[in-house]
Amino acid sequence: MPPARGFDAELAQLESLRDADPASTEAPLRKALTHRNNFIVAKAAKLAATHNHRTLTEALIAAFDRFLPDGAHDAGKLDPQCWAKNAIAEALAAFEHQEPELFLAGMKYIQLEGTWGGTTDTAGTLRGVCALALVQCRGLSNTQVLTHLTPLFADKQLPVRVNAARAVEQIGTDASALLLRLRAELASDEPELLGACYSGVLRLEGPSAIPWAARFLRPAEPDDTAAEAAFAIAETRTEAAATLLIATYKTTRDQDFRGALLAALALTRQETAIDFLFAQIADGNKTARKALENSAPSSATLERLRAVG
């Protein structure tokens, strides 16, 4: 019982630093980062980021290294759920830390922890955080960053693959767009990842990529992947997007996909799309009305909705 009270007291003391004068928090946070408990260190790392204590960068790196396996310790017991490593990587990313070594190590790190009937890799979040952070390391060329990110497209965990796609997009080069196009063309993955690729290409290339993305709508065999393509196209908020989505709606009979298309049309904010949705509402289509209501509509659209009752 006394140890528990001591742990609670340490947590309470750390939490009290949240609203304290930042100048008074650096020393206690530096000390907390040397704590053996991963939860305490995670809290300290988050508060270091909150107070923008970039002077704690070296202390954060040292704490990260301490929670990596060294052959003598089980990493799952040192840092269960990677709480400390995750918080440290996030803090260093917030500081725009430029040295890539920690992020590269985090991108490759796997931590297997025992679960009922086997083991689970708990380092997926860490790999994703480090992938996104690596993009800001200006000492690496764009080609080098892409080279490090590409293997994550084969990661076993979907969130890591999605973050890899987002990181590739953030590089913002022609090569980034080509890599995302390639991954989308290969398909054979979850809709969320493919959707990140569609959206990434469209944000990088603009409306000129709409005809390419249109190929993934596949109205003859609609599925969640086709819906992701529809939403990605809608994000361009162009007349071309509205026209394409309306035409696709008219040629498909799958009700789930039609619902997704109506929601995507509402997100285009184009007058053509809004008029089409109101025509659907006039025909008694409740899904069209819901699509407009859920799209954070403009005051003018809200007024039209009230008028139709």
Solvent accessible surface area in square Angstrom, and as a share of the most:
residue,aa,sasa,rsa
1,M,159,0.71
2,P,86,0.54
3,P,103,0.65
4,A,52,0.40
5,R,144,0.52
6,G,35,0.33
7,F,62,0.26
8,D,84,0.44
9,A,61,0.47
10,E,68,0.31
11,L,36,0.18
12,A,65,0.50
13,Q,125,0.56
14,L,10,0.05
15,E,71,0.32
16,S,72,0.46
17,L,21,0.10
18,R,92,0.33
19,D,135,0.70
20,A,32,0.25
21,D,92,0.47
22,P,63,0.40
23,A,89,0.69
24,S,67,0.43
25,T,0,0.00
26,E,53,0.24
27,A,74,0.58
28,P,47,0.30
29,L,0,0.00
30,R,98,0.36
31,K,160,0.68
32,A,12,0.10
33,L,2,0.01
34,T,92,0.54
35,H,47,0.21
36,R,214,0.78
37,N,47,0.24
38,N,11,0.06
39,F,66,0.28
40,I,3,0.02
41,V,0,0.00
42,A,6,0.04
43,K,51,0.21
44,A,0,0.00
45,A,0,0.00
46,K,110,0.47
47,L,0,0.00
48,A,0,0.00
49,A,33,0.25
50,T,79,0.46
51,H,25,0.11
52,N,85,0.44
53,H,17,0.08
54,R,116,0.42
55,T,92,0.53
56,L,0,0.00
57,T,23,0.13
58,E,124,0.56
59,A,18,0.14
60,L,0,0.00
61,I,38,0.19
62,A,58,0.45
63,A,0,0.00
64,F,1,0.00
65,D,82,0.42
66,R,98,0.36
67,F,4,0.02
68,L,44,0.22
69,P,67,0.42
70,D,98,0.51
71,G,80,0.77
72,A,81,0.62
73,H,105,0.47
74,D,79,0.41
75,A,11,0.09
76,G,11,0.11
77,K,164,0.69
78,L,46,0.23
79,D,0,0.00
80,P,46,0.29
81,Q,86,0.38
82,C,0,0.00
83,W,119,0.42
84,A,0,0.00
85,K,0,0.00
86,N,21,0.11
87,A,2,0.02
88,I,0,0.00
89,A,0,0.00
90,E,76,0.34
91,A,1,0.01
92,L,0,0.00
93,A,25,0.19
94,A,61,0.47
95,F,9,0.04
96,E,93,0.42
97,H,22,0.10
98,Q,53,0.23
99,E,100,0.45
100,P,19,0.12
101,E,112,0.50
102,L,13,0.06
103,F,0,0.00
104,L,33,0.17
105,A,43,0.33
106,G,0,0.00
107,M,8,0.04
108,K,150,0.63
109,Y,25,0.09
110,I,107,0.54
111,Q,4,0.02
112,L,109,0.54
113,E,23,0.10
114,G,69,0.66
115,T,69,0.40
116,W,258,0.90
117,G,84,0.81
118,G,39,0.37
119,T,88,0.51
120,T,65,0.38
121,D,28,0.15
122,T,23,0.14
123,A,0,0.00
124,G,3,0.03
125,T,77,0.45
126,L,0,0.00
127,R,9,0.03
128,G,1,0.01
129,V,26,0.15
130,C,0,0.00
131,A,0,0.00
132,L,55,0.27
133,A,3,0.02
134,L,0,0.00
135,V,32,0.19
136,Q,49,0.22
137,C,1,0.01
138,R,182,0.66
139,G,74,0.71
140,L,33,0.16
141,S,56,0.36
142,N,79,0.41
143,T,99,0.57
144,Q,87,0.39
145,V,5,0.03
146,L,20,0.10
147,T,86,0.50
148,H,57,0.26
149,L,0,0.00
150,T,58,0.34
151,P,87,0.55
152,L,14,0.07
153,F,19,0.08
154,A,87,0.67
155,D,22,0.11
156,K,198,0.84
157,Q,49,0.22
158,L,43,0.22
159,P,87,0.55
160,V,1,0.00
161,R,28,0.10
162,V,3,0.02
163,N,30,0.15
164,A,0,0.00
165,A,0,0.00
166,R,111,0.41
167,A,0,0.00
168,V,0,0.00
169,E,26,0.12
170,Q,109,0.48
171,I,23,0.12
172,G,43,0.42
173,T,40,0.23
174,D,121,0.63
175,A,49,0.38
176,S,0,0.00
177,A,6,0.05
178,L,117,0.58
179,L,33,0.17
180,L,0,0.00
181,R,63,0.23
182,L,98,0.49
183,R,31,0.11
184,A,0,0.00
185,E,77,0.35
186,L,111,0.55
187,A,39,0.30
188,S,108,0.70
189,D,36,0.19
190,E,86,0.38
191,P,35,0.22
192,E,84,0.37
193,L,0,0.00
194,L,6,0.03
195,G,4,0.04
196,A,14,0.11
197,C,0,0.00
198,Y,2,0.01
199,S,11,0.07
200,G,0,0.00
201,V,0,0.00
202,L,6,0.03
203,R,136,0.50
204,L,57,0.28
205,E,60,0.27
206,G,18,0.17
207,P,74,0.46
208,S,92,0.59
209,A,0,0.00
210,I,9,0.05
211,P,93,0.58
212,W,21,0.07
213,A,0,0.00
214,A,26,0.20
215,R,134,0.49
216,F,14,0.06
217,L,3,0.01
218,R,92,0.33
219,P,52,0.32
220,A,97,0.75
221,E,128,0.57
222,P,33,0.21
223,D,69,0.36
224,D,100,0.52
225,T,13,0.07
226,A,0,0.00
227,A,17,0.13
228,E,56,0.25
229,A,0,0.00
230,A,0,0.00
231,F,63,0.26
232,A,1,0.01
233,I,0,0.00
234,A,0,0.00
235,E,90,0.40
236,T,29,0.17
237,R,126,0.46
238,T,30,0.17
239,E,86,0.38
240,A,57,0.44
241,A,0,0.00
242,A,0,0.00
243,T,75,0.44
244,L,42,0.21
245,L,0,0.00
246,I,19,0.10
247,A,51,0.39
248,T,9,0.05
249,Y,7,0.03
250,K,122,0.52
251,T,96,0.56
252,T,2,0.01
253,R,172,0.63
254,D,58,0.30
255,Q,133,0.59
256,D,124,0.64
257,F,6,0.02
258,R,46,0.17
259,G,21,0.20
260,A,17,0.13
261,L,0,0.00
262,L,2,0.01
263,A,32,0.25
264,A,0,0.00
265,L,0,0.00
266,A,1,0.01
267,L,63,0.31
268,T,0,0.00
269,R,85,0.31
270,Q,40,0.18
271,E,131,0.59
272,T,53,0.31
273,A,0,0.00
274,I,21,0.11
275,D,63,0.33
276,F,25,0.11
277,L,0,0.00
278,F,15,0.06
279,A,53,0.41
280,Q,32,0.14
281,I,22,0.11
282,A,86,0.67
283,D,121,0.62
284,G,56,0.54
285,N,36,0.19
286,K,174,0.74
287,T,67,0.39
288,A,0,0.00
289,R,63,0.23
290,K,126,0.53
291,A,9,0.07
292,L,1,0.00
293,E,83,0.37
294,N,110,0.56
295,S,6,0.04
296,A,79,0.61
297,P,25,0.16
298,S,61,0.39
299,S,92,0.59
300,A,68,0.53
301,T,12,0.07
302,L,65,0.32
303,E,104,0.47
304,R,98,0.36
305,L,7,0.03
306,R,155,0.57
307,A,85,0.66
308,V,82,0.47
309,G,71,0.68
